């Protein structure tokens, strides 16, 4: 097996090969990811007999988390689209925030939604709203994807009771209530800067035509004598899976183990929540849907198929990188760096985020190493934890399944995904770190710091 600095070199070369094959050779991302995963495993020195199992396990483990979610999410999105619910919600967002600030409203929505709901589920559920707002406003879809995606990942990485930040608070010994409060204080400016402001900037520089979305957005035809869905019902249907998933969080935090907690935990599972939402949609939205259900299912399955394949292949590539030992090598290397502890925590988490392709793994790994050292490092456990969380926000690369969820559901090209999602997240992470340092300057007058 390859060791040391060559691990980093091979990782960077594998990314370069991935981009070259997709962008220059125009090879389908699914095929490219599988090929690069195999070749990378060979170069890293994995036993030949183990490579197929490693890749298929990485593929399968990724789809265990998001496969059913993507399939049901696409069907649910079709129901919301053809019933007119997405259009009603878009109208409401535009009424509240106006056309110019509609992306800011979407970013704030992302922050709120991603506290109880995992990033992948939230992005899938809200992706139809992104497309509808872009079509209605004429603003580039890149702006809306950046605003929503960054808002979601900032909240996912910084605000407990999302699992990653919850573990960070535990490992650093931070007071959970204060950790949540200061996490929100850091998250909102970070999402606005990296999501809304940067999204507005980059959206003006990446040319996408709103009419290109017409075939991708289910817009109901006006049918004489048929009902028009209300705004209230539209918001209820969009929020239903989110509310059900929230039950899982409530169960984990406040209910003791028992029959009630088991039932609520089952209902709040993200896959079960979306299944229930699809069933409810079949019943409740029927009067507003004027398209044959077979057509809806066929379109949903066609859309979901390639998304599932590419997302699973991204997980396979990530599994090869993870099993190479690059994480352990980076940990060993960075522990010897002589730099300020908050910056070290940020860089540590950021590099693990980029190399391992998982914000949660970066949070858990970094906090488990640095968290117990907060006292001897002479730093507030809350600030140390928030610096770790800030590092896990950005630099999502193709070894992250979330990269492909944003790419496919956002209808972006690979370069657009990097410009909008990867860089936007990185800017948001730096902004969050800046807020951590601002809190550090005010630590003498703020409680708990």
Secondary structure, DSSP 8 states (H G I E B T S, - for coil): ---THHHHHHHHHHHHHHHIIIIIS---HHHHHHHHHHHHHHHHT--HHHHHHHHHHHHHHHHHHHHHHHHHHHHHHHHHHHHTHHHHHHHHHHHHHTTTTHHHHHHHHHHHHHHHS-HHHHHHHHHHHHHHHHHHH---HHHHHHHHHHHHHHHHHHSTTSHHHHHHHHHHT--HHHHHHHHHHHHHHHHIIIIIIHHHHHHTTS---GGGGTTTS------TT-----HHHHHHHHHHHHHHHHHHHHHHHH--SSHHHHHHHHHHSHHHHHHHHHHHHHHHSGGG--S-HHHHHHHHHHHHHHHHHHHHHHHHHHHHHHHTTHHHHHHHHHTT--S-HHHHHHHHHHHHHHHH--HHHHHHHHHHHHGGGHHHHTS-HHHHHHHHHHHTTS---TTSHHHHHHHHHTT--HHHHIIIIIHHHHHHHHHHHHHHHHHHHTTTTSTT-
